[in-house]
């Protein structure tokens, strides 16, 4: 094969790899968005539960379910931002 043909074939292989990576990222983004929405809904549901008298505004912070969701949500959001940034880089010319 002529050198130029190798370049074209490599470019096609690279484009396919990039397309596959973008598809994988899109799948992960969709999954994270679902997890984030579920976590937000779980927090909303927990926040409407009446606080026992004398519990004060921070009483929910001691609830293990609330803490687990509240601790998980920032990581999910961070992962989502990282994937969106990676996706933008892959789409750049």
N, C-alpha and C positions, 0 to 999 in steps of 0.2 A: 504494500500500500504506500501511496505517496504521503509525505509528512502531513500535508493539509487534510487528507482524509482521516488520519489518526486524530487530528485536532477536532474535526467535526464529530467523530465517534465519541471522543472523550467528552465533548460538550454535551452530546445527547445523554451520555451516561450521567454526567454531572447534573443536567437538568432533571433527569428522572430521580436521582438521589435527592435533589432539592425538593421536588414535588412530593416525594414520599415523606420527607422530613416535615414539610408543611402540613401534610395530611395528619401525621402523627401529632404534631403540635396542636392542630385544630381539634383533634379528638381529646387531647389532654385538657385543652382550654374548656371545651364543652363540659367535660367531667368536673373540672374545678368550679365552673360556674354553677353547676347543679349542686355540688357540695356546699358552696358559699351560700346559695339561696336556701338550702335546707338548714344550714347553721343559723342564718339570719332569722328564719322562721322559728327555729327552736328557741333562740334568744327572745324573740317577741313573745312567744307562748309563755316562757318562764317569767318575763317581766310583768305580765298581766296577773300573775298569781298574787293575791293579797299578801302583804308582809305581815307576819304576826305582830301583834301590838308590842311596842317597845323594841322591835327589831331594827328600826331605823332604815335609812336608804341603802346602807351597805350590807344589809342582812343577806341579800341574794349572793354576795361574794363568797359566802361560806358553803353555798349549795354546790356539791361536787359536779352535778350535771351542768350547772351554769358555768362553773370554772372551766370545765373541760371544753365546752363549746367556745367560751370567751378566749381561752388560750389557743384553740385551734384556728379560729377565724383569721387572725392576723397572718399566720403562716400560709393559709390558703390564698389570701389576698396577695401576699408577697410572691408566692409561686406563680400566680396568675400574671402579675406584672412582669415577672422574668420571662415567662413564655410569650407574652405579647411583645416584649422587646426583642426576643429571639426571632419571632415570626417577622417582625418589621425588618430586621437585619437581613433575613433570608429573602425578603421580597424586594429589597433595595437592588437597583441595577448593578 
